[in-house]
Amino acid sequence: MKPKRLLWTFGSLFLLITLVGSLPQFGPAVRADGIAARPWRTQGLQPWGQKNVAVDFGARGLWSYDGHWIQLSRLDPRHMAGWGAGQLAIDFGVHGLWTYNGRVWTRISL
């Protein structure tokens, strides 16, 4: 008998985040020096493109999830919006308004 495979969709991911309130922690809960690590709390989610979710982890930066985690920026975004064909618009406050197309960041305003 074959084991059943669990299929995760973005709807499942959003439901999980909504129910749990945060994504699972990355790495150990306590650092090597014995100090408790900061939890990875979501401050915002934005679907963009066909299968991407941008996740704002506050001071830990902006990450993208498409089945794998990729850090897009170390900056903490104030606002995010998906638009066009796979574009992500990010307001980084004093660092300006930027767009990201999955490969290239473009600054569009201060």
HUPE-V246536 format. One record per backbone hydrogen bond with DSSP energy under -1.0 kcal/mol. CO is the residue of the C=O (numbers start at 1). NH is the residue of the N-H. Records with the same first field share a line. If there is no record, write none. Layout:
# HUPE-V246536
CO: NH + NH
This chain:
# HUPE-V246536
9: 13
10: 14
11: 15
12: 16
13: 17
14: 18
15: 19
16: 20
17: 21
29: 37
31: 34
35: 31
39: 41
44: 56
46: 54
48: 52
52: 48
53: 65
54: 46
55: 63
56: 43
57: 60
58: 61
61: 57
62: 72 + 73
63: 55
64: 70
65: 53
68: 66
70: 64
73: 62
79: 91
81: 89
83: 87
84: 86
87: 83
88: 100
89: 81
90: 98
91: 78 + 79
92: 95
93: 96
96: 92
97: 108 + 109
98: 90
99: 106
100: 88
104: 101
106: 99
109: 97
